Amino acid sequence: MFERRPLYRFYNPALVNGIEVLRFTRITDSEVIGRLRAIKARLYPDL
């Protein structure tokens, strides 16, 4: 049901249209952070 992958695979770059890109990146845009906080509040009202 779930695929298990070694931890190092999450840190290796991914290929997107033949270009290597980071799999994860820190979100620093305050508008995006605000939208994500609103989603979190809607999904998890008790937190």
Protein Blocks (a to p, Z undefined) as FASTA:
>chain_A
ZZcddfklmmpccdeehiacdfbdcdfbfklmmmmmmmmmmmmmmZZ
